[in-house]
Amino acid sequence: MYKYRISYDGGQLRDSSDLGYLFETEEEATEEAKMDVESYIGDWKIEGSEYDHELFDIEIEEV
């Protein structure tokens, strides 16, 4: 099983296991994490917040 962590500029935004989300494969975890990053970006655009896409970091961990 795999989980992901998303951080932005060094600050953690989400750990999938905190929400009870674990994934069968590393690819599934990566895909879901990328969708979550895009969700954050979409929300921040709506709010008018500034962001740098390169400051997002995704970590995949086997649990």
Helices and strands as residue ranges (DSSP letters): E 2-8, E 11-15, G 16-19, H 26-47, G 53-55, E 56-62
